[in-house]
Amino acid sequence: MVPRVAEDLDERTRSQSAGARVAGKLGRSIDLNYRPRMRSDLVSAQANSRPDTVHRADKPDSMARGLARPRVTLAAGALIFAVSFLVAMLLTKPMGLTTAAMTRLASSTVSDLKTLMTAVKTAGLRGTTDVKGAIEEIKRIDSDRVFLKGWAVEIGDSTPLTVMVFVDGHNSLTVETNGRRDEASNALGLSDDATANVSFEGRLKCSRGQKLIVVAVARSDVYGQFGSRACP
């Protein structure tokens, strides 16, 4: 065993001497304890450097997520706005336009009896004495608006009517009759059931002295007109 150790020491001594001779020829010193880096050491070093690379790679993803958040917020806001707009349109659209003739009349220009006759003929409506009504009250709210109240009924039919109010040619109010009115029962001698849906009222824009025309249209496309009035 001892001779083997002596051989190892002798071999190491010869290697160091050979290294010293090479160093002398090259003119520089050599670390006799230097050991070449193994492949496993290089792999380990590369692995240790990867976290920085991954960290740098994560930054664009973080930036992308940061930029995506405002886009999602804007999209949600746009969706809420669109839904709100649709609900507002449904709530504020003219009521009672159940026939094409009603729709055509509502978009017509009616400023006097002559233009009314032209408008109802174009719309395909027929006049009848069975549609009756009255304007009971026109009360000014402010300098631009008035409150209008009245009733309209079709004799022999308790179905609600569509009432259109034209101011200086333009359709300013469209409502559907709803509710009883004792005045209608008393004026026409009708039963309570026959006048269950005759009342109408609403607010509309009408300056002092502007001409106001009220027309009631039934779903059978017949109509009645209550004359013209001037806004107070």
C-alpha positions as CSV (number, residue, x, y, z in Angstrom):
1,M,0.0,0.0,0.0
2,V,2.8,2.4,0.9
3,P,4.7,1.9,-2.4
4,R,1.4,2.8,-4.3
5,V,1.1,6.1,-2.5
6,A,4.8,6.8,-3.2
7,E,4.1,6.2,-6.9
8,D,1.2,8.6,-6.9
9,L,3.3,11.3,-5.2
10,D,6.1,10.7,-7.7
11,E,3.6,11.0,-10.6
12,R,2.2,14.3,-9.2
13,T,5.7,15.6,-8.8
14,R,6.6,14.8,-12.4
15,S,3.3,16.5,-13.6
16,Q,4.1,19.7,-11.6
17,S,7.7,19.7,-13.0
18,A,6.4,19.3,-16.5
19,G,3.9,22.2,-15.9
20,A,6.7,24.3,-14.6
21,R,8.8,23.7,-17.7
22,V,5.9,24.7,-20.0
23,A,5.4,27.8,-18.0
24,G,9.0,28.7,-18.3
25,K,8.9,28.4,-22.1
26,L,5.7,30.5,-22.3
27,G,7.0,33.1,-20.0
28,R,4.1,33.0,-17.6
29,S,3.0,31.1,-14.5
30,I,0.5,28.3,-14.5
31,D,-1.8,27.4,-11.7
32,L,-0.8,23.9,-10.9
33,N,-4.1,23.4,-9.1
34,Y,-6.1,24.5,-12.2
35,R,-8.8,22.1,-13.2
36,P,-10.6,22.5,-16.6
37,R,-14.3,23.4,-16.3
38,M,-16.4,20.3,-17.0
39,R,-19.5,20.3,-19.2
40,S,-21.7,19.9,-16.1
41,D,-20.2,23.1,-14.7
42,L,-21.1,25.0,-17.9
43,V,-24.7,23.7,-17.8
44,S,-25.0,24.7,-14.2
45,A,-23.7,28.2,-14.9
46,Q,-26.2,28.6,-17.8
47,A,-29.0,27.4,-15.6
48,N,-28.1,29.9,-12.9
49,S,-28.3,32.7,-15.5
50,R,-31.7,31.8,-16.8
51,P,-33.8,33.4,-14.1
52,D,-32.7,36.8,-15.3
53,T,-33.7,35.9,-18.9
54,V,-37.0,34.6,-17.7
55,H,-37.6,37.7,-15.7
56,R,-36.8,39.9,-18.7
57,A,-39.2,37.8,-20.8
58,D,-41.9,38.3,-18.2
59,K,-41.8,42.0,-18.5
60,P,-43.5,42.2,-22.0
61,D,-46.2,39.9,-20.7
62,S,-46.8,42.2,-17.7
63,M,-46.9,45.2,-20.0
64,A,-49.4,43.5,-22.3
65,R,-51.6,42.6,-19.4
66,G,-51.3,46.2,-18.2
67,L,-52.3,47.5,-21.6
68,A,-55.2,45.0,-21.9
69,R,-56.9,46.3,-18.7
70,P,-57.9,49.7,-20.2
71,R,-59.2,48.0,-23.3
72,V,-61.4,45.7,-21.3
73,T,-62.6,48.7,-19.3
74,L,-63.4,50.7,-22.5
75,A,-65.2,47.7,-24.0
76,A,-67.3,47.2,-20.8
77,G,-68.1,50.9,-20.8
78,A,-69.2,50.8,-24.5
79,L,-71.4,47.8,-23.8
80,I,-73.1,49.5,-20.8
81,F,-73.6,52.7,-22.9
82,A,-75.2,50.7,-25.8
83,V,-77.5,48.8,-23.4
84,S,-78.5,52.0,-21.7
85,F,-79.2,53.7,-25.0
86,L,-81.4,50.8,-26.2
87,V,-83.4,50.8,-22.9
88,A,-83.8,54.6,-23.2
89,M,-85.1,54.2,-26.8
90,L,-87.5,51.5,-25.8
91,L,-88.8,53.6,-22.9
92,T,-89.2,56.9,-24.8
93,K,-90.4,55.6,-28.2
94,P,-93.9,56.7,-29.2
95,M,-96.6,54.4,-27.8
96,G,-99.5,53.0,-29.8
97,L,-98.0,53.0,-33.3
98,T,-99.4,49.5,-33.9
99,T,-100.1,49.9,-37.6
100,A,-98.2,51.1,-40.7
101,A,-100.8,53.8,-41.3
102,M,-100.2,55.2,-37.8
103,T,-96.5,55.3,-38.4
104,R,-97.0,57.2,-41.7
105,L,-99.3,59.7,-40.2
106,A,-96.9,60.3,-37.2
107,S,-94.2,61.3,-39.7
108,S,-96.4,63.6,-41.8
109,T,-96.7,67.4,-41.7
110,V,-100.0,68.5,-40.3
111,S,-100.4,72.2,-39.8
112,D,-104.1,72.7,-40.6
113,L,-107.2,70.8,-41.8
114,K,-106.0,70.8,-45.4
115,T,-102.7,69.2,-44.7
116,L,-104.4,66.8,-42.3
117,M,-106.7,65.5,-45.1
118,T,-103.6,65.0,-47.3
119,A,-101.7,63.2,-44.5
120,V,-104.5,60.8,-43.6
121,K,-105.2,60.0,-47.3
122,T,-101.5,59.2,-47.8
123,A,-101.4,57.1,-44.7
124,G,-104.4,55.1,-45.8
125,L,-106.7,56.1,-42.9
126,R,-110.4,56.5,-43.1
127,G,-112.5,59.1,-41.3
128,T,-115.5,58.0,-39.2
129,T,-118.0,59.6,-36.9
130,D,-117.6,56.6,-34.4
131,V,-114.3,58.1,-33.2
132,K,-115.1,61.0,-30.8
133,G,-113.1,62.9,-28.3
134,A,-112.4,66.3,-26.7
135,I,-109.6,68.4,-25.4
136,E,-110.4,69.1,-21.8
137,E,-107.5,71.2,-20.6
138,I,-104.4,72.9,-22.0
139,K,-102.3,74.4,-19.2
140,R,-98.9,76.1,-19.6
141,I,-96.0,74.7,-17.6
142,D,-93.3,77.1,-18.6
143,S,-92.5,79.3,-21.6
144,D,-92.0,76.3,-23.9
145,R,-94.2,73.5,-22.6
146,V,-97.9,72.8,-21.9
147,F,-99.8,70.1,-20.2
148,L,-102.6,68.6,-22.3
149,K,-105.5,66.4,-21.1
150,G,-108.6,64.9,-22.8
151,W,-110.4,61.8,-23.9
152,A,-111.0,59.8,-27.1
153,V,-113.2,56.8,-27.8
154,E,-114.4,54.6,-30.6
155,I,-118.1,53.9,-30.3
156,G,-118.8,50.2,-30.1
157,D,-115.1,49.3,-29.4
158,S,-113.3,49.6,-26.0
159,T,-109.9,49.1,-27.5
160,P,-107.4,51.9,-26.6
161,L,-106.8,54.6,-29.3
162,T,-103.6,56.3,-30.4
163,V,-103.7,60.0,-29.9
164,M,-101.3,62.2,-31.9
165,V,-100.8,65.9,-31.2
166,F,-99.4,68.1,-34.0
167,V,-97.9,71.5,-33.2
168,D,-97.3,73.8,-36.2
169,G,-97.0,70.8,-38.5
170,H,-94.8,68.5,-36.4
171,N,-95.9,65.5,-34.3
172,S,-95.1,66.6,-30.8
173,L,-96.8,64.0,-28.7
174,T,-98.1,60.4,-29.3
175,V,-99.9,58.6,-26.4
176,E,-102.3,55.8,-26.0
177,T,-105.6,56.2,-24.2
178,N,-105.8,54.6,-20.8
179,G,-108.2,54.8,-17.9
180,R,-111.8,56.0,-17.4
181,R,-113.1,59.5,-17.9
182,D,-116.6,60.4,-16.5
183,E,-116.9,63.2,-19.0
184,A,-116.9,60.8,-21.9
185,S,-119.5,58.6,-20.3
186,N,-121.7,61.6,-19.6
187,A,-121.3,63.2,-23.0
188,L,-121.9,60.0,-25.0
189,G,-124.2,58.1,-22.6
190,L,-121.8,55.1,-22.7
191,S,-121.4,52.4,-20.0
192,D,-118.4,52.3,-17.8
193,D,-117.0,49.3,-19.6
194,A,-117.2,51.2,-23.0
195,T,-115.2,54.1,-21.5
196,A,-112.6,52.0,-19.6
197,N,-109.7,53.2,-21.8
198,V,-110.5,56.7,-23.1
199,S,-108.3,59.1,-21.1
200,F,-105.1,60.7,-22.3
201,E,-102.7,63.3,-21.1
202,G,-99.1,64.4,-21.7
203,R,-96.6,67.3,-21.8
204,L,-95.4,68.7,-25.1
205,K,-93.4,71.6,-26.4
206,C,-95.8,74.4,-27.6
207,S,-95.0,78.1,-27.5
208,R,-97.7,80.7,-27.0
209,G,-100.0,81.1,-29.9
210,Q,-98.8,78.0,-31.8
211,K,-101.5,75.9,-33.5
212,L,-102.3,72.5,-32.0
213,I,-104.2,69.7,-33.7
214,V,-105.3,66.5,-32.0
215,V,-106.1,63.3,-34.0
216,A,-107.2,59.9,-32.5
217,V,-106.6,56.8,-34.6
218,A,-108.0,53.3,-33.9
219,R,-106.3,50.0,-34.7
220,S,-108.8,49.4,-37.5
221,D,-107.1,52.4,-39.2
222,V,-110.1,54.8,-38.8
223,Y,-109.6,58.2,-37.2
224,G,-111.3,61.2,-35.7
225,Q,-110.1,64.8,-35.4
226,F,-111.0,67.2,-32.5
227,G,-110.4,70.5,-34.3
228,S,-107.6,72.9,-33.8
229,R,-106.6,75.0,-30.7
230,A,-104.0,77.7,-30.0
231,C,-101.6,77.0,-27.1
232,P,-102.1,79.5,-24.3
